[in-house]
Amino acid sequence: IKYASILSSHNKDDMILYKYLDVESKITKAQRIIKAYLRRKKFPTKAKEFLSSPLARDLNKRNNLWRELLASERIYFQNLVSLHEIYIQPLNIKARGNSQIISEKKISKIFRNIERIK
C-alpha cells in the first residue's frame, strides 16, 4: 500500500512536471512566432534605413568599382584574343611560308609576351 501511494504521488508530480514543460514549450514556441513576425514587420524599415546609410553607399561604390574593373579586364582579354587571331597568327604563318612580310624574330620582338598573357 505504501509503495502504491509513493508511485501514485510520483506519477502526479511527473504529470504536473510534464504539463508545466508542455505549457513552457508552447509559450516559447509562441514567443518565437511573435519574434519572427516582428522581425519580418521591422525588416522593411530596417532595410530602408540600411540602404540609405553611408555604409551602404560605400559598399555600393565598392561593388560598382569591382564590376567596372571586371568588365574592363574582360574587354582587355577579348582585345588580346583578337590581336592574336587577327594579326599575330597570320603574320607567323606568312613568316614561316614563302611570302615573308616580316621575320619571326621581329614578330616576337613586337608582340613580346602576348602568348604568355593569353
N, C-alpha and C positions, 0 to 999 in steps of 0.2 A: 504494500500500500504506500509506504514511504517513497519507494522508487518510482511508482506511478505518478505521485504528486510532484516529485522532482523533475521527471521527464515532461510532465504536462506544463510545469512552470517555465522550463527552458523553452519549450515549444511556443509558449505565449510570448516570451521575451524575443525569441527568434522571429516570430511573426511581427511583433512591433518593430523590431530592427529592420526586417525586410520591407515593411510598409514605409518606414522612415527613409530607407535607401531608395525605394521606388519613387517616393514623393520628391526626394532630393534630386534624383536623376531627371525627373520630369521638370523640376524647376531649372536645373542647369541647361536642359535642352531648350526650354522656353527662353532663357536668357541668351543662349547662343543664337536663336532665331531672331530675337529682337535686336541684338547687336549687329547681326548680319544685315537686317533690314535697315537699321540706322546708317550703317556704313554705305549701303547702296544709295540711300537717300542723300547722304552727305557727299558721296563721290563726285557727282557733277559739279557741286560748288567748289570742292577741293581741287578738282581738275582744272576748273576755270581759274582759280587762284594761282595754281602752279604754272599754267600756261602763260599767264600774264606776269610772272615773276622774272626778275633779272637772270636767275639761274636758267630758266627755260629758254630765254632769248640767247644766252651764251651757248647753251647746248645746241640750239638750232643753228647758230652761226657755225659752230664747230662741225656739225653734220653736213652743212652746206659746203664748207671748205673741203671736207673729205670727199664728198660727191664730185666736186669740181676737179679735185686732184685725180681721182679715179678716172673721170671722163677724159681729162687731158692725157693721162697715161695710155688709155685705150687708143686715142687718136694718134698719139706718138707711135705706138706699136703698129697700128694699121699703116701709117706712113712708112715705117721701116719695111714692112712686108711689101708694100707697093714699090718702094725703091729697089728692093731686092728682085722682085719679079719683073719689073718694067725695065730696069737699067742694068743691074749687076749680072743677072743670069744671061741676058742676050749678049752683053759685052764679053763675058767669059767664053760663051760658045763661039763667038766670032774670033776671039783672041786665039782659041785653040785651032780654029779652022784656017782656011786659006786666006780669007779676007780679013786681015787684021786691021781694025780701026785703031786699036790701042793695045799695047802689050799687057800681058797678065801682071807683070811686075808693077806697071803704072796703075792698073786697076786696083791691085791690092794696096798701093800707097794711097790712092784717092778714097777708097772705101774701107779703110783700116778698121778692123774690129766689128764691122757690121755683122759678119757671120756669127761671132760670139754673142753679140747683143740679141740677135734674132733668136 
